[in-house]
Amino acid sequence: MKPETSRTLAQIVNSINRMIPGSILGSRLIDALSKHPEDQQVTLLRAVEEALRKIVEPE
């Protein structure tokens, strides 16, 4: 995996973990994403992050 992709995924997982403290969701998402092509992983994880943000921080 490219270092910048790995770094970006880690940043998004950290964001998710801050939204849902104590959750193993972030690491489980990384496991699930490993089955997808690298170029899609960041896009998919960002979509999950945005969806979670809308749930946790309603407008």
MOPAC internal coordinates of N, CA, C and O (Angstrom, degrees):
PM7 1SCF
backbone

  N    0.0000 0     0.00 0     0.00 0    0    0    0
  C    1.4493 1     0.00 0     0.00 0    1    0    0
  C    1.5278 1   108.30 1     0.00 0    2    1    0
  O    1.2310 1   121.25 1   -40.01 1    3    2    1
  N    1.3146 1   115.22 1   139.99 1    3    2    1
  C    1.4606 1   119.84 1   178.53 1    5    3    2
  C    1.5276 1   109.70 1   -64.71 1    6    5    3
  O    1.2310 1   120.21 1   -37.28 1    7    6    5
  N    1.3361 1   117.21 1   142.72 1    7    6    5
  C    1.4673 1   120.01 1  -179.26 1    9    7    6
  C    1.5313 1   112.86 1   -57.67 1   10    9    7
  O    1.2310 1   119.89 1   141.10 1   11   10    9
  N    1.3386 1   117.82 1   -38.90 1   11   10    9
  C    1.4688 1   119.43 1  -178.60 1   13   11   10
  C    1.5321 1   110.94 1   -68.83 1   14   13   11
  O    1.2310 1   120.18 1   146.08 1   15   14   13
  N    1.3223 1   117.27 1   -33.92 1   15   14   13
  C    1.4678 1   120.26 1   176.51 1   17   15   14
  C    1.5173 1   110.12 1   -67.21 1   18   17   15
  O    1.2310 1   120.55 1   134.77 1   19   18   17
  N    1.3003 1   116.56 1   -45.23 1   19   18   17
  C    1.4648 1   121.63 1   178.91 1   21   19   18
  C    1.5244 1   110.66 1   -60.15 1   22   21   19
  O    1.2310 1   120.46 1   136.62 1   23   22   21
  N    1.3173 1   116.73 1   -43.38 1   23   22   21
  C    1.4627 1   121.98 1  -179.76 1   25   23   22
  C    1.5343 1   110.50 1   -64.20 1   26   25   23
  O    1.2310 1   120.42 1   136.10 1   27   26   25
  N    1.3272 1   116.81 1   -43.90 1   27   26   25
  C    1.4633 1   120.97 1  -179.72 1   29   27   26
  C    1.5221 1   110.82 1   -64.53 1   30   29   27
  O    1.2310 1   120.26 1   135.72 1   31   30   29
  N    1.3290 1   117.12 1   -44.28 1   31   30   29
  C    1.4636 1   120.29 1   177.98 1   33   31   30
  C    1.5259 1   110.63 1   -60.33 1   34   33   31
  O    1.2310 1   120.25 1   138.29 1   35   34   33
  N    1.3185 1   117.13 1   -41.71 1   35   34   33
  C    1.4677 1   120.97 1   179.03 1   37   35   34
  C    1.5236 1   111.14 1   -62.86 1   38   37   35
  O    1.2310 1   120.04 1   139.89 1   39   38   37
  N    1.3241 1   117.53 1   -40.11 1   39   38   37
  C    1.4636 1   121.05 1   178.41 1   41   39   38
  C    1.5250 1   111.50 1   -63.67 1   42   41   39
  O    1.2310 1   120.80 1   138.33 1   43   42   41
  N    1.3267 1   116.08 1   -41.67 1   43   42   41
  C    1.4662 1   119.77 1  -179.94 1   45   43   42
  C    1.5322 1   110.26 1   -68.00 1   46   45   43
  O    1.2310 1   120.30 1   137.99 1   47   46   45
  N    1.3235 1   117.04 1   -42.01 1   47   46   45
  C    1.4689 1   120.48 1   177.83 1   49   47   46
  C    1.5191 1   109.99 1   -61.65 1   50   49   47
  O    1.2310 1   119.79 1   138.96 1   51   50   49
  N    1.3137 1   118.01 1   -41.04 1   51   50   49
  C    1.4695 1   120.84 1   177.16 1   53   51   50
  C    1.5204 1   110.74 1   -60.86 1   54   53   51
  O    1.2310 1   120.43 1   139.49 1   55   54   53
  N    1.3141 1   116.79 1   -40.51 1   55   54   53
  C    1.4606 1   121.30 1   177.64 1   57   55   54
  C    1.5277 1   110.73 1   -62.23 1   58   57   55
  O    1.2310 1   120.64 1   135.17 1   59   58   57
  N    1.3259 1   116.38 1   -44.83 1   59   58   57
  C    1.4720 1   121.06 1   178.37 1   61   59   58
  C    1.5290 1   109.88 1   -62.94 1   62   61   59
  O    1.2310 1   120.15 1   136.93 1   63   62   61
  N    1.3188 1   117.31 1   -43.07 1   63   62   61
  C    1.4650 1   120.66 1  -179.84 1   65   63   62
  C    1.5227 1   111.84 1   -64.90 1   66   65   63
  O    1.2310 1   119.66 1   149.97 1   67   66   65
  N    1.3296 1   118.25 1   -30.03 1   67   66   65
  C    1.4691 1   120.52 1   175.64 1   69   67   66
  C    1.5253 1   110.74 1   -71.78 1   70   69   67
  O    1.2310 1   120.13 1   145.61 1   71   70   69
  N    1.3291 1   117.36 1   -34.39 1   71   70   69
  C    1.4611 1   120.87 1   178.59 1   73   71   70
  C    1.5209 1   111.52 1   -69.32 1   74   73   71
  O    1.2310 1   120.79 1   144.00 1   75   74   73
  N    1.3323 1   116.10 1   -36.00 1   75   74   73
  C    1.4650 1   121.80 1  -176.62 1   77   75   74
  C    1.5274 1   107.80 1  -128.81 1   78   77   75
  O    1.2310 1   120.05 1  -101.93 1   79   78   77
  N    1.3286 1   117.51 1    78.07 1   79   78   77
  C    1.4622 1   121.05 1  -176.79 1   81   79   78
  C    1.5321 1   112.09 1   -58.11 1   82   81   79
  O    1.2310 1   121.16 1   -37.11 1   83   82   81
  N    1.3134 1   115.38 1   142.89 1   83   82   81
  C    1.4524 1   121.19 1   177.35 1   85   83   82
  C    1.5199 1   113.92 1    78.58 1   86   85   83
  O    1.2310 1   120.50 1  -177.59 1   87   86   85
  N    1.3031 1   116.66 1     2.41 1   87   86   85
  C    1.4619 1   120.68 1  -177.58 1   89   87   86
  C    1.5256 1   110.56 1   -86.49 1   90   89   87
  O    1.2310 1   121.04 1   -31.54 1   91   90   89
  N    1.3179 1   115.62 1   148.46 1   91   90   89
  C    1.4617 1   120.52 1   173.06 1   93   91   90
  C    1.5246 1   110.10 1   -98.85 1   94   93   91
  O    1.2310 1   121.35 1  -168.72 1   95   94   93
  N    1.3175 1   115.02 1    11.28 1   95   94   93
  C    1.4590 1   120.60 1  -176.84 1   97   95   94
  C    1.5257 1   112.31 1   -56.87 1   98   97   95
  O    1.2310 1   120.10 1   134.35 1   99   98   97
  N    1.3198 1   117.41 1   -45.65 1   99   98   97
  C    1.4642 1   120.58 1  -177.85 1  101   99   98
  C    1.5144 1   112.95 1   -57.15 1  102  101   99
  O    1.2310 1   120.54 1   132.52 1  103  102  101
  N    1.3229 1   116.58 1   -47.48 1  103  102  101
  C    1.4676 1   119.04 1  -179.15 1  105  103  102
  C    1.5272 1   111.04 1   -69.07 1  106  105  103
  O    1.2310 1   120.04 1   145.55 1  107  106  105
  N    1.3216 1   117.53 1   -34.45 1  107  106  105
  C    1.4673 1   120.50 1   177.18 1  109  107  106
  C    1.5222 1   110.85 1   -66.28 1  110  109  107
  O    1.2310 1   120.57 1   142.92 1  111  110  109
  N    1.3335 1   116.52 1   -37.08 1  111  110  109
  C    1.4643 1   119.78 1   177.56 1  113  111  110
  C    1.5225 1   111.07 1   -64.73 1  114  113  111
  O    1.2310 1   120.26 1   138.82 1  115  114  113
  N    1.3314 1   117.10 1   -41.18 1  115  114  113
  C    1.4596 1   120.85 1   178.10 1  117  115  114
  C    1.5262 1   110.03 1   -61.26 1  118  117  115
  O    1.2310 1   120.62 1   138.01 1  119  118  117
  N    1.3187 1   116.41 1   -41.99 1  119  118  117
  C    1.4794 1   119.79 1   177.54 1  121  119  118
  C    1.5280 1   110.52 1   -59.95 1  122  121  119
  O    1.2310 1   120.65 1   134.60 1  123  122  121
  N    1.3160 1   116.36 1   -45.40 1  123  122  121
  C    1.4652 1   120.60 1  -178.92 1  125  123  122
  C    1.5236 1   111.37 1   -66.56 1  126  125  123
  O    1.2310 1   120.59 1   141.73 1  127  126  125
  N    1.3235 1   116.48 1   -38.27 1  127  126  125
  C    1.4628 1   120.53 1  -178.10 1  129  127  126
  C    1.5195 1   112.50 1   -69.54 1  130  129  127
  O    1.2310 1   120.10 1   157.14 1  131  130  129
  N    1.3184 1   117.42 1   -22.86 1  131  130  129
  C    1.4639 1   119.81 1  -178.01 1  133  131  130
  C    1.5287 1   111.96 1   -61.92 1  134  133  131
  O    1.2310 1   120.61 1   163.66 1  135  134  133
  N    1.3091 1   116.44 1   -16.34 1  135  134  133
  C    1.4650 1   120.98 1   178.25 1  137  135  134
  C    1.5258 1   112.52 1   -82.81 1  138  137  135
  O    1.2310 1   120.50 1   171.48 1  139  138  137
  N    1.3253 1   116.64 1    -8.52 1  139  138  137
  C    1.4611 1   122.07 1  -178.98 1  141  139  138
  C    1.5254 1   110.29 1  -102.70 1  142  141  139
  O    1.2310 1   120.41 1   -23.90 1  143  142  141
  N    1.3276 1   116.82 1   156.10 1  143  142  141
  C    1.4682 1   119.28 1   176.64 1  145  143  142
  C    1.5309 1   110.80 1   -58.43 1  146  145  143
  O    1.2310 1   121.32 1   -34.96 1  147  146  145
  N    1.3161 1   115.08 1   145.04 1  147  146  145
  C    1.4636 1   120.88 1  -176.59 1  149  147  146
  C    1.5277 1   112.56 1   -54.12 1  150  149  147
  O    1.2310 1   120.15 1   140.77 1  151  150  149
  N    1.3321 1   117.33 1   -39.23 1  151  150  149
  C    1.4685 1   119.33 1  -176.92 1  153  151  150
  C    1.5256 1   112.47 1   -68.31 1  154  153  151
  O    1.2310 1   119.38 1   165.57 1  155  154  153
  N    1.3213 1   118.79 1   -14.43 1  155  154  153
  C    1.4647 1   121.81 1   178.49 1  157  155  154
  C    1.5285 1   112.96 1   -97.98 1  158  157  155
  O    1.2310 1   120.23 1   162.45 1  159  158  157
  N    1.3113 1   117.17 1   -17.55 1  159  158  157
  C    1.4626 1   120.69 1  -173.13 1  161  159  158
  C    1.5147 1   113.53 1   -60.83 1  162  161  159
  O    1.2310 1   119.81 1   133.77 1  163  162  161
  N    1.3211 1   117.96 1   -46.23 1  163  162  161
  C    1.4643 1   120.99 1  -178.78 1  165  163  162
  C    1.5259 1   109.88 1   -64.89 1  166  165  163
  O    1.2310 1   120.17 1   136.75 1  167  166  165
  N    1.3213 1   117.28 1   -43.25 1  167  166  165
  C    1.4600 1   120.99 1  -179.93 1  169  167  166
  C    1.5270 1   110.84 1   -60.87 1  170  169  167
  O    1.2310 1   120.52 1   134.10 1  171  170  169
  N    1.3137 1   116.61 1   -45.90 1  171  170  169
  C    1.4590 1   120.51 1  -179.95 1  173  171  170
  C    1.5291 1   111.67 1   -64.54 1  174  173  171
  O    1.2310 1   120.31 1   136.38 1  175  174  173
  N    1.3232 1   117.01 1   -43.62 1  175  174  173
  C    1.4626 1   119.59 1  -178.66 1  177  175  174
  C    1.5247 1   111.08 1   -68.16 1  178  177  175
  O    1.2310 1   120.01 1   144.05 1  179  178  177
  N    1.3204 1   117.58 1   -35.95 1  179  178  177
  C    1.4744 1   119.94 1   176.03 1  181  179  178
  C    1.5332 1   110.67 1   -63.70 1  182  181  179
  O    1.2310 1   119.94 1   141.75 1  183  182  181
  N    1.3272 1   117.71 1   -38.25 1  183  182  181
  C    1.4604 1   120.84 1   178.03 1  185  183  182
  C    1.5280 1   110.86 1   -63.28 1  186  185  183
  O    1.2310 1   120.59 1   138.03 1  187  186  185
  N    1.3280 1   116.48 1   -41.97 1  187  186  185
  C    1.4641 1   120.58 1   177.80 1  189  187  186
  C    1.5210 1   109.82 1   -64.54 1  190  189  187
  O    1.2310 1   120.56 1   136.41 1  191  190  189
  N    1.3288 1   116.53 1   -43.59 1  191  190  189
  C    1.4672 1   120.81 1   179.62 1  193  191  190
  C    1.5245 1   110.33 1   -59.21 1  194  193  191
  O    1.2310 1   120.08 1   134.69 1  195  194  193
  N    1.3096 1   117.44 1   -45.31 1  195  194  193
  C    1.4665 1   121.02 1  -179.30 1  197  195  194
  C    1.5298 1   110.97 1   -63.96 1  198  197  195
  O    1.2310 1   120.32 1   138.12 1  199  198  197
  N    1.3147 1   116.99 1   -41.88 1  199  198  197
  C    1.4655 1   120.55 1   178.59 1  201  199  198
  C    1.5300 1   110.56 1   -62.67 1  202  201  199
  O    1.2310 1   120.21 1   135.70 1  203  202  201
  N    1.3218 1   117.21 1   -44.30 1  203  202  201
  C    1.4624 1   120.84 1   178.64 1  205  203  202
  C    1.5254 1   111.21 1   -63.71 1  206  205  203
  O    1.2310 1   120.68 1   140.34 1  207  206  205
  N    1.3154 1   116.30 1   -39.66 1  207  206  205
  C    1.4644 1   120.19 1   179.32 1  209  207  206
  C    1.5263 1   110.65 1   -60.59 1  210  209  207
  O    1.2310 1   120.22 1   139.40 1  211  210  209
  N    1.3220 1   117.19 1   -40.60 1  211  210  209
  C    1.4690 1   121.05 1   179.13 1  213  211  210
  C    1.5239 1   111.46 1   -65.19 1  214  213  211
  O    1.2310 1   120.46 1   149.50 1  215  214  213
  N    1.3269 1   116.72 1   -30.50 1  215  214  213
  C    1.4647 1   120.48 1   177.87 1  217  215  214
  C    1.5213 1   110.85 1   -77.16 1  218  217  215
  O    1.2310 1   120.87 1   133.82 1  219  218  217
  N    1.3237 1   115.94 1   -46.18 1  219  218  217
  C    1.4614 1   121.53 1  -174.48 1  221  219  218
  C    1.5256 1   111.90 1   -76.94 1  222  221  219
  O    1.2310 1   120.27 1   143.24 1  223  222  221
  N    1.3193 1   117.08 1   -36.76 1  223  222  221
  C    1.4654 1   122.54 1  -177.26 1  225  223  222
  C    1.5304 1   109.21 1  -122.33 1  226  225  223
  O    1.2310 1   119.95 1  -107.77 1  227  226  225
  N    1.3401 1   117.69 1    72.23 1  227  226  225
  C    1.4668 1   118.88 1  -178.07 1  229  227  226
  C    1.5261 1   111.49 1   -59.50 1  230  229  227
  O    1.2310 1   121.49 1   -30.19 1  231  230  229
  N    1.3080 1   114.75 1   149.81 1  231  230  229
  C    1.4787 1   119.95 1  -177.40 1  233  231  230
  C    1.5037 1   111.96 1   -69.34 1  234  233  231
  O    1.2310 1   120.10 1   180.00 1  235  234  233

